[in-house]
Amino acid sequence: MIRAVFAGTLTLVSSIALTVVSAWLITRAWQMPPVLELSVAVTAVRALGISRAVFRYVDRLASHDVALGAAATARTRIYNALSTAPSGEVMALSRAQLLAHIGPDVDALTDRIVRSTIPRWVAGLTCALAIGFTALLSLPAAGVLAVGLAVAGLIAPRMAGAAERRLDSLDAQQRYVGAVDHVLRNAATLRVRGQLADSLDAAARADHDLAASRAPARPWSARAAGMWMLASALTAVATFAVASLAAPQHSPEWLTVAALLPLAAFEAVASLPDAARVRIRSSRAEDRLGRTISQGSADVVPTADGEEGMRGGVDAQDLVVGWETPAMTVNLHVPEGGRHVIVAESGAGKTTLLLTLAGLLPPLSGTYRADGARFIAEDEHIFATTVRDNLAVGAADATTEQMWEVLAAVGLADWVRNLDRGLDTVLSDGAAALSGGQRRRIIVARALLTDAPTLLLDEPTEHLDADGEAAMLALLGVGDGGSGGGAVPPLPGARAQRTVIVVRHPRNR
């Protein structure tokens, strides 16, 4: 950061020096001296113009190097904290909140370095140098300049900070991020369902609400800008007046330099109101990130996946599940190796039940036991990598034979064989390279390769046609639409016998 401050200071000093030398050159040229007397000043103007750009470039490189390094460190700490935090606390975070933490909140920390911390140090050093140089010309003018810079550099930023403190736009910002993310992720589906226009309207309303939440700060922001401009203008006039009183004792070049130097010096404090706003925003973001990161120090709820003695089976007695209000009450017994399907309408709490059984969401009341349960979400991520790597998520030791076995079972073996490189074909666009049905089949195949004693599958037959749905349910041993009774078929993959619970919507074929 020292390099960035040093380069930023040299940038402003070059700008001030350029103004001073240009003022002297213009005034001296007006007197029409021999050209040779102006050659050094002309060369200095060119050198200062180039050096200002060079130092600005170095300043940007140094400051952004520090800022991007801080962003990388912050995001790494966030991911580590989320991976070790209690599952219930992580699941309570909405996608919009996660995006806000990883995106705008981390960006606010980098902004504090680039737009607050460094500019404040640069402004302080530059103002001190400008006042010191002015004192060499005239002590009264230096005093006037110091007062003006103090008003513009202290009072105006405080007013800008007061404006920022009046903002309470966090909820509006998260709604806006969520609405935009919903449109961007699901544009194709929304267009097919005829819901794209409504979603775009919702995003526009969220944008309007975000702008409205920032409205109370605008008057104070305007006052801060006005204070800076007023201080700059009054300081320039007062400095010129003081310098004019001493003009008979000095040359015209001296008077011009003394009059224009304050105008150039105020460039140093021009960014301080914005720096004050950025500092407050970043402090709030740091508090939010601190709370998120501190979750990682809490006791982690251990998962039973793969633990010794965990063989499968699910029991639930008077289990009430939900986020804040009860969504479903369940009494359930699925023995080790048993299969069970739950059919319910959307919003009934099916996914919430699976999250609770997997230990990812605390129950509202009741008791349950789910040995080695692994939750398989309907929208599990498909990575922009090879088919093999996508199947190996959660099953790094899976063999090629096992992969072909599960692909054949879910109906994707022929499709993969017809790809250019088979299992080593890269899905360059991730999930966008697949149809909805192909994505579901890969997710089920991935689950079968894991060693989890209990699989909790959320909507594994979504986007499949009638024949594909029947084949998938038969594969999982729940083809009768209820609990698997009698002998259940062995499963392909890592475990031939394991407990399987499937939730899905009712279908009217």
C-alpha positions in Angstrom: 0.0 0.0 0.0 3.0 2.3 0.6 3.8 2.1 -3.1 0.3 3.1 -4.1 0.3 6.0 -1.7 3.6 7.2 -2.9 2.6 6.9 -6.6 -0.7 8.6 -5.9 1.0 11.5 -4.1 3.5 11.9 -7.0 0.6 12.0 -9.4 -1.1 14.9 -7.6 2.2 16.7 -7.0 2.9 16.4 -10.7 -0.5 17.9 -11.4 0.1 20.8 -9.0 3.6 21.4 -10.4 2.2 21.3 -13.9 -0.2 24.1 -12.9 2.5 26.1 -11.3 5.0 25.8 -14.1 2.3 26.5 -16.7 1.2 29.6 -14.8 4.7 30.9 -14.7 5.2 30.0 -18.4 2.1 31.8 -19.6 2.8 34.9 -17.6 6.4 35.0 -18.6 5.6 34.4 -22.3 3.2 37.4 -22.2 6.3 39.6 -21.5 7.9 38.3 -24.7 11.3 37.4 -23.4 14.0 35.6 -25.5 12.8 32.1 -26.4 15.7 30.5 -24.7 14.5 31.8 -21.4 11.3 29.7 -21.8 12.9 26.4 -23.0 13.4 24.9 -19.6 9.8 25.7 -18.6 8.5 24.3 -21.8 10.4 21.1 -21.3 9.2 20.9 -17.7 5.6 21.2 -18.8 6.0 18.3 -21.2 7.8 16.2 -18.6 5.2 16.9 -15.9 2.3 16.1 -18.2 3.9 12.7 -19.1 4.9 12.0 -15.5 1.4 12.6 -14.2 0.0 9.9 -16.5 2.9 7.5 -15.7 2.5 7.9 -11.9 -1.3 7.5 -12.2 -0.8 4.2 -14.0 1.7 3.0 -11.4 -0.8 4.1 -8.7 -3.6 2.1 -10.3 -1.4 -1.0 -10.6 -0.2 -0.8 -7.0 -3.5 0.0 -5.4 -5.5 -2.7 -7.4 -2.8 -5.3 -6.6 -3.4 -4.7 -2.9 -7.2 -4.6 -3.4 -7.5 -7.7 -5.5 -5.2 -9.6 -3.1 -7.5 -8.5 -0.2 -10.6 -9.7 -2.2 -9.1 -13.1 -2.8 -8.2 -13.5 0.9 -11.7 -12.4 2.0 -13.5 -14.8 -0.4 -11.3 -17.7 0.6 -12.1 -17.0 4.3 -15.8 -16.8 3.4 -15.8 -20.1 1.7 -13.8 -21.7 4.5 -16.2 -20.3 7.1 -19.3 -21.5 5.2 -17.8 -24.9 4.7 -17.2 -25.3 8.5 -20.3 -23.4 9.8 -23.3 -25.2 11.3 -25.4 -26.4 8.3 -28.6 -24.8 9.7 -27.0 -21.3 9.7 -25.7 -21.7 6.2 -29.0 -23.0 4.8 -30.8 -20.1 6.4 -28.9 -17.8 4.1 -30.7 -17.1 0.9 -29.0 -17.1 -2.5 -29.3 -13.3 -2.6 -27.5 -13.1 0.8 -24.7 -15.3 -0.4 -24.3 -13.4 -3.6 -24.3 -10.1 -1.6 -21.6 -11.5 0.7 -19.4 -12.9 -2.1 -20.0 -10.0 -4.5 -20.9 -6.5 -3.2 -19.7 -7.0 0.3 -16.2 -8.1 -0.8 -16.2 -5.4 -3.5 -16.8 -2.9 -0.7 -13.7 -4.1 1.1 -11.6 -3.6 -2.1 -13.3 -0.2 -2.6 -12.1 0.9 0.9 -8.5 0.3 -0.2 -8.7 1.9 -3.6 -11.3 4.7 -2.9 -10.9 5.5 0.8 -7.7 4.5 2.5 -5.3 5.3 -0.2 -7.0 8.6 -1.3 -7.1 9.9 2.3 -3.3 9.3 2.8 -2.6 10.8 -0.6 -4.7 13.8 0.2 -3.0 14.4 3.5 0.5 14.2 2.1 -0.4 16.3 -1.0 -2.1 19.0 1.1 0.9 19.3 3.4 3.3 19.7 0.4 1.0 22.3 -1.3 0.7 24.3 1.9 4.4 24.1 2.5 5.2 25.3 -1.1 2.6 28.1 -0.7 4.3 29.2 2.5 7.5 29.8 0.6 5.6 32.3 -1.5 3.4 33.9 1.2 2.6 32.8 4.7 -0.8 34.5 4.8 -1.7 32.8 1.5 -0.6 29.5 3.0 -2.8 30.1 6.0 -5.8 30.8 3.8 -5.1 27.7 1.8 -4.8 25.5 4.9 -8.2 26.7 6.2 -9.9 26.1 2.9 -8.4 22.6 2.5 -9.4 21.8 6.1 -13.0 22.8 5.4 -13.1 20.8 2.1 -11.2 17.9 3.5 -12.9 17.5 6.9 -16.3 19.1 6.9 -17.4 18.0 3.4 -16.5 14.3 4.0 -18.4 14.4 7.4 -21.5 15.6 5.6 -21.1 12.9 3.0 -20.6 10.3 5.8 -23.8 11.6 7.4 -25.6 11.0 4.1 -24.4 7.5 3.9 -25.4 6.7 7.5 -29.0 7.6 6.6 -29.1 4.8 4.1 -30.8 1.6 5.0 -30.8 -0.2 1.6 -29.5 -3.6 2.6 -32.8 -5.4 2.2 -33.6 -3.6 -1.0 -30.2 -4.4 -2.4 -30.6 -8.1 -1.6 -34.1 -8.2 -3.2 -32.7 -6.5 -6.3 -29.8 -9.0 -6.5 -32.2 -11.9 -6.0 -34.6 -10.7 -8.7 -31.8 -10.1 -11.2 -30.2 -13.4 -10.4 -33.5 -15.2 -10.9 -33.9 -13.7 -14.4 -30.4 -14.4 -15.4 -30.3 -18.0 -14.2 -33.8 -19.0 -15.5 -34.3 -16.8 -18.5 -35.0 -19.7 -20.9 -37.4 -21.5 -18.5 -39.2 -18.3 -17.7 -39.6 -17.5 -21.4 -41.1 -21.0 -22.1 -43.5 -20.6 -19.2 -44.5 -17.1 -20.3 -43.3 -15.7 -17.0 -40.3 -13.7 -18.3 -42.2 -10.4 -18.6 -43.4 -10.7 -15.0 -39.9 -11.5 -13.7 -38.5 -8.6 -15.5 -41.1 -6.4 -14.0 -40.3 -7.7 -10.6 -36.6 -6.9 -11.2 -37.5 -3.4 -12.4 -39.6 -2.9 -9.2 -36.7 -4.1 -7.1 -34.4 -1.6 -8.9 -36.9 1.2 -8.2 -37.2 0.2 -4.6 -33.4 0.2 -4.3 -33.2 3.7 -5.8 -36.0 4.9 -3.5 -34.2 3.5 -0.4 -31.2 5.7 -1.3 -33.2 8.9 -1.7 -32.9 10.1 1.9 -29.2 10.5 1.5 -29.3 12.7 -1.6 -29.8 16.1 0.1 -26.8 15.5 2.3 -24.7 14.3 -0.6 -25.7 17.5 -2.5 -24.7 19.6 0.6 -21.3 17.8 0.8 -20.6 18.5 -2.9 -21.7 22.1 -2.5 -19.5 22.5 0.6 -16.4 21.3 -1.4 -17.2 23.7 -4.3 -17.8 26.6 -2.0 -14.6 26.1 -0.1 -12.7 25.8 -3.3 -14.1 29.0 -4.8 -13.8 31.0 -1.6 -10.2 29.8 -0.9 -9.2 30.7 -4.5 -10.7 34.3 -4.1 -9.2 34.8 -0.6 -5.8 33.6 -1.7 -5.8 35.8 -4.7 -6.8 38.8 -2.5 -4.0 38.1 0.0 -1.5 37.6 -2.8 -2.7 40.9 -4.5 -1.8 42.8 -1.4 1.8 41.7 -1.7 1.9 41.9 -5.5 3.9 45.2 -5.6 6.7 43.4 -3.9 6.8 40.5 -6.3 6.8 39.8 -10.1 3.6 39.1 -12.1 4.8 35.4 -12.4 4.7 35.2 -8.6 1.2 36.5 -8.4 -0.1 34.1 -11.1 1.4 31.1 -9.3 0.0 32.2 -6.0 -3.4 32.6 -7.5 -3.6 29.3 -9.4 -1.9 27.0 -6.9 -4.9 26.7 -4.6 -7.1 25.6 -7.5 -4.7 22.8 -8.3 -4.3 21.9 -4.6 -8.1 21.3 -4.1 -7.8 18.3 -6.5 -6.2 16.4 -3.6 -9.4 16.6 -1.5 -11.9 16.2 -4.3 -12.2 12.5 -3.6 -12.6 12.7 0.2 -16.4 12.9 0.3 -16.7 9.8 -1.7 -14.0 8.2 0.4 -16.1 8.9 3.5 -19.1 7.2 1.9 -17.0 4.2 0.9 -15.5 3.9 4.3 -19.0 3.6 6.0 -20.2 1.2 3.3 -17.2 -1.0 3.7 -17.4 -0.9 7.5 -21.0 -2.3 7.3 -19.9 -4.9 4.8 -17.0 -5.9 7.1 -19.4 -6.3 10.0 -21.6 -8.6 7.9 -18.7 -10.6 6.6 -17.3 -10.8 10.1 -20.5 -12.4 11.3 -20.5 -14.9 8.5 -16.9 -15.8 9.0 -17.4 -16.2 12.8 -19.9 -18.9 12.1 -17.1 -21.2 11.1 -15.8 -21.2 14.6 -19.0 -22.7 16.0 -19.4 -26.4 16.6 -19.8 -28.2 13.4 -22.7 -30.6 13.1 -21.0 -33.9 12.1 -22.4 -35.7 9.1 -22.9 -39.4 9.3 -21.9 -40.0 5.7 -19.4 -42.8 5.6 -19.0 -43.0 9.4 -18.3 -46.4 10.9 -21.4 -48.1 12.1 -23.7 -46.0 9.9 -25.6 -48.4 7.7 -28.7 -46.5 6.7 -32.3 -46.3 7.8 -34.6 -43.4 8.7 -36.9 -42.8 11.6 -38.9 -39.8 12.4 -41.5 -39.3 15.2 -43.7 -36.2 15.3 -41.1 -34.4 13.3 -42.1 -30.8 12.5 -40.1 -29.3 9.7 -40.0 -25.7 8.4 -38.0 -22.6 8.2 -39.8 -20.3 10.6 -43.3 -21.7 10.5 -44.2 -25.4 10.4 -44.5 -26.8 6.8 -45.0 -30.5 7.4 -45.4 -32.9 10.3 -43.9 -36.4 9.6 -44.0 -39.8 11.2 -41.7 -42.1 9.1 -39.9 -45.4 9.4 -37.7 -46.6 6.5 -35.6 -49.6 7.5 -32.0 -50.1 6.4 -32.0 -50.7 2.6 -35.7 -49.6 2.3 -37.1 -47.4 -0.3 -39.8 -44.7 0.1 -41.4 -42.0 -2.0 -43.2 -39.0 -0.9 -45.6 -37.3 -3.4 -46.9 -33.9 -2.5 -47.7 -30.6 -4.2 -45.2 -27.8 -4.6 -44.8 -25.8 -1.3 -45.8 -28.7 0.9 -42.4 -28.9 2.5 -40.8 -31.9 0.7 -37.4 -30.3 0.2 -37.5 -28.9 3.7 -38.1 -32.4 5.0 -35.1 -33.8 3.1 -32.9 -30.9 4.4 -33.9 -31.7 7.9 -33.3 -35.4 7.6 -29.9 -34.7 6.1 -29.0 -32.5 9.1 -28.8 -29.3 7.1 -31.8 -27.7 8.7 -32.8 -28.0 12.4 -36.3 -29.3 13.0 -38.9 -27.2 14.7 -39.8 -30.1 17.0 -39.9 -33.9 17.2 -37.1 -36.4 16.8 -35.5 -38.2 13.9 -32.6 -40.4 13.0 -31.2 -40.7 9.5 -28.0 -42.8 9.3 -25.5 -41.5 6.8 -28.0 -39.4 5.0 -26.9 -37.4 1.9 -29.2 -34.8 0.4 -29.2 -34.7 -3.4 -30.7 -31.3 -4.5 -32.7 -31.0 -7.7 -30.5 -28.1 -8.9 -27.1 -29.5 -8.0 -24.4 -27.8 -9.8 -23.0 -29.1 -13.1 -19.5 -27.9 -13.5 -17.9 -26.7 -16.8 -15.5 -29.7 -16.9 -15.5 -33.2 -18.1 -18.4 -35.7 -17.7 -16.0 -37.9 -15.7 -15.2 -35.0 -13.2 -18.9 -34.2 -12.9 -19.6 -37.8 -11.9 -16.7 -37.9 -9.5 -18.1 -35.1 -7.3 -18.3 -36.7 -3.9 -16.9 -39.9 -5.2 -13.3 -39.2 -6.2 -12.4 -42.9 -6.0 -15.1 -44.0 -8.5 -13.8 -46.3 -11.2 -14.5 -46.0 -14.9 -16.4 -49.2 -14.8 -18.6 -47.9 -12.0 -19.2 -44.7 -14.0 -20.4 -46.6 -17.1 -22.5 -48.8 -14.9 -24.5 -45.9 -13.4 -24.7 -44.1 -16.8 -26.3 -47.1 -18.3 -28.7 -47.4 -15.3 -29.9 -43.8 -15.7 -30.1 -44.0 -19.5 -27.1 -41.8 -20.5 -24.5 -44.4 -21.6 -25.3 -44.2 -25.3 -25.3 -40.4 -25.2 -21.9 -40.3 -23.5 -20.5 -42.9 -25.9 -21.5 -40.7 -28.8 -19.7 -37.6 -27.4 -16.4 -36.8 -29.0 -14.3 -38.0 -26.1 -16.7 -40.0 -24.1 -16.3 -39.5 -20.4 -13.5 -37.0 -21.0 -15.7 -34.7 -23.1 -15.8 -31.2 -21.5 -19.2 -29.7 -20.8 -18.0 -26.3 -21.7 -21.2 -24.5 -20.6 -21.9 -26.6 -17.6 -25.6 -27.2 -17.0 -26.4 -25.1 -20.1 -24.8 -27.8 -22.3 -27.4 -30.3 -21.1 -31.2 -30.6 -21.3 -33.2 -30.6 -18.1 -33.6 -34.4 -18.3 -29.9 -35.0 -18.9 -29.0 -32.9 -16.0 -31.3 -34.9 -13.7 -29.9 -38.2 -14.9 -26.3 -37.0 -14.3 -27.2 -35.8 -10.8 -28.7 -39.3 -10.0 -25.7 -41.0 -11.5 -23.4 -38.9 -9.3 -25.5 -39.8 -6.2 -25.2 -43.5 -7.0 -21.4 -43.3 -7.1 -21.2 -41.9 -3.5 -20.9 -44.2 -0.6 -23.7 -42.7 1.4 -25.8 -45.3 3.2 -29.0 -43.1 2.7 -29.9 -41.1 -0.3 -32.4 -38.3 -0.1 -33.4 -37.4 -3.7 -35.2 -34.2 -4.4 -37.3 -34.4 -7.6 -35.1 -36.9 -9.5 -37.7 -37.4 -12.2 -38.3 -33.7 -13.0 -38.0 -32.9 -16.8 -38.3 -36.6 -17.7 -41.0 -38.0 -20.0 -43.4 -40.6 -18.8 -41.2 -43.5 -19.9 -38.1 -41.9 -18.4 -39.8 -41.2 -15.1 -41.1 -44.8 -14.8 -37.6 -46.2 -15.6 -36.0 -43.9 -13.0 -38.5 -44.7 -10.3 -38.1 -48.4 -11.0 -34.3 -48.1 -10.8 -34.6 -46.4 -7.4 -37.0 -49.1 -6.2 -40.1 -46.8 -5.8 -41.9 -47.5 -9.0 -45.1 -48.4 -7.3 -45.5 -44.8 -6.2 -45.2 -45.6 -2.5 -42.8 -47.4 -0.2 -40.8 -50.2 -1.7 -42.2 -53.4 -0.4 -40.7 -56.8 -0.3 -37.4 -57.3 -2.1 -35.9 -54.2 -3.6 -33.7 -54.2 -6.6 -29.9 -53.7 -6.1 -28.6 -50.3 -7.0 -25.7 -49.7 -9.4 -22.7 -47.8 -8.2 -20.9 -47.8 -4.9 -23.6 -49.6 -2.8 -26.0 -52.2 -4.0 -28.2 -51.8 -1.0 -28.9 -48.5 0.6 -31.9 -46.6 1.9 -33.5 -44.3 -0.7 -36.1 -41.6 0.0 -37.5 -39.8 -3.1 -39.8 -36.7 -3.1 -41.6 -35.6 -6.2 -44.7 -33.7 -7.5 -47.8 -35.6 -8.4 -48.1 -36.1 -12.2 -51.2 -36.1 -14.3 -50.4 -38.1 -17.4 
